[in-house]
Amino acid sequence: MPIRMLSDRVLVRLDDESAERRSVTGIVIPATAEVSRRLSWGFVVATGRLARQIEVGDKVLFDSEKRAEVELSGTIYLLLREKDVHGIAEAAEGAKEPGLYL
């Protein structure tokens, strides 16, 4: 379903790697586990016209506590304000994987 975001709102799809983690010893930690102030990664799928620094396709870092969830066509997305995004991953020169630059 096409959606047009308003103001500085950002629609984000969670990164699959953020859903479930493994500890150093191999224990699986589910996404629902309570972890103090853990930030999450996601991909921007839509932005409002007042979002100035974030574009569709960006990989963003955000606080998972400051979000609202919405289901569109069977997929869960997160609704954030641009000010709630802490950083955008950018590819370093000559690197294949993006790094975090704040």
C-alpha positions in Angstrom: 0.0 0.0 0.0 1.5 3.4 -1.0 1.8 5.8 1.9 2.7 9.5 2.1 4.3 10.5 5.3 3.5 14.0 6.8 5.8 16.6 8.3 9.1 15.2 9.6 7.8 11.6 10.1 9.9 8.7 9.0 8.7 5.1 8.2 11.3 2.5 9.1 11.5 -1.3 8.4 13.6 -3.0 11.1 16.8 -4.5 10.1 16.6 -8.3 10.2 19.8 -8.4 12.2 18.1 -6.2 14.9 15.4 -8.8 15.5 17.4 -11.5 17.2 20.9 -11.5 18.6 23.4 -14.0 19.9 25.6 -13.5 22.9 29.4 -14.2 22.7 28.7 -17.7 24.2 26.0 -18.5 21.6 22.9 -17.9 23.6 20.0 -16.6 21.4 18.5 -13.3 22.7 15.1 -12.6 21.3 14.1 -9.1 20.1 11.5 -8.8 22.9 14.2 -9.2 25.6 14.6 -6.1 27.8 18.0 -4.6 27.2 18.8 -1.2 28.8 19.0 1.6 26.2 19.9 -0.6 23.2 19.6 1.2 19.9 18.2 -0.5 16.8 19.0 -0.3 13.1 16.4 0.0 10.4 15.9 1.0 6.7 13.9 4.1 5.8 11.0 3.3 3.4 9.2 6.6 3.4 9.8 10.2 4.7 7.7 13.3 5.1 8.4 16.4 3.1 9.9 18.2 6.1 12.5 15.5 6.8 15.7 17.3 5.8 18.6 14.8 6.5 17.0 11.4 6.0 16.2 9.8 2.6 14.4 6.7 1.5 16.9 3.8 1.6 19.0 5.1 4.4 20.1 2.7 7.2 19.3 4.6 10.4 20.1 4.1 14.1 17.3 4.9 16.6 16.1 4.4 20.1 13.6 1.5 20.0 11.6 2.9 23.0 10.6 6.1 21.1 8.5 4.5 18.3 5.1 3.6 17.2 4.3 0.4 15.2 2.0 0.1 12.2 1.2 -2.9 10.1 0.9 -2.3 6.3 0.2 -5.2 4.0 1.2 -7.7 6.6 4.6 -6.1 7.4 5.3 -4.3 10.7 6.9 -0.8 10.3 8.0 1.8 12.8 6.9 5.4 12.8 9.5 7.8 14.0 10.2 11.6 14.0 13.4 12.7 12.3 14.7 14.0 15.7 14.4 10.5 17.2 17.0 9.2 14.7 20.5 9.2 16.2 22.6 8.4 13.1 22.7 7.3 9.5 25.1 4.6 8.2 27.3 5.8 5.4 29.8 3.7 3.3 33.4 4.8 3.9 35.6 5.3 0.9 36.6 1.9 -0.5 34.5 -0.1 2.0 31.8 -2.5 1.1 29.9 -2.3 4.4 28.6 1.0 5.8 30.0 2.3 9.0 28.4 4.7 11.5 29.2 8.4 11.2 27.5 10.7 13.6 
